[in-house]
Amino acid sequence: MSEPAIDRITPTLRPDDRTVMVQRWARLLFLHWSVPAEVLQPMLPPGLTLDTFEGRAYVGLVPFTMTGVRPLWFPRLPPLTDFHETNVRTYVHYQGANPGVWFFSLDAANAFAVKVARTMWKLPYHYSRMNLDIQGEWTDYRSERLWPAPVPANIKVRYRPIAPVTLAQPDSLEHFLAERYLLYAYKNGRLYRGQVHHPPYPLQIAEATGLQESLLHAAGITRPDTPPLAHYAEELNVRIYPLRTI
């Protein structure tokens, strides 16, 4: 069972707030490894506490692609609004509530979006050369970070879903890892929280082969030797809400 004192359902509900952006996320691969909590906690900013499931902390590596990334009033203009992204993350809460995501890094194949996100969303975005190639049920994904440092920070992986779609049930590990609708950012001594909303992830157990990556190392994390938990989600539409100071 996940930590019962933390409300993990309310953040999944659509907030009573204005939507500032819309996006479509697709062909998501979730790779997760259990990492000792004492390794990750010192890497978090003041005010955030590592979230755990049955006493275990997790680090995630999530490559995917996005389309229609834009404010509500802006039209879809590929390639400006369509690009790939990969993030390195862990899971946190704030004073025993509001469980969310802490990003160690986010790599995107759109230099303009990287600059905007670093400035407006206070997130550690990096510009990378990326490629996603679809071969039947398989997705071949490559990313090479260009700027800013640390470099090298790359990923190469091939993946596909291998089981039917299921929706993660509350108190399950899958729900703990995937159903995260809050994000945290920290800049100039201030802690921020943002929120997204979308339908539950259509999760499928995934097969991932040929994984080569240095993104975790660039984030200061030693990747465990154990195989990762691997899940896939085909697509979902996402609403983005304003970033607020805590």
Secondary structure, DSSP 8 states (H G I E B T S, - for coil): -B-TTS--SGGGS--SS---EEEEEEEEEEEEEEE-HHHHGGGS-TTEEE--BTTBEEEEEEEEEEEEEEETTS---TTTS-EEEEEEEEEEEETTEEEEEEEEEEEES-HHHHHHHHHHS---EEEEEEEEEEETTEEEEEEEEEESSS---EEEEEEEE-S--B---TTSHHHHHH---EEEEEETTEEEEEEEE-S---EEEEEEEEEEE-HHHHTT----SS--EEEEEEEEEEEE---EE-
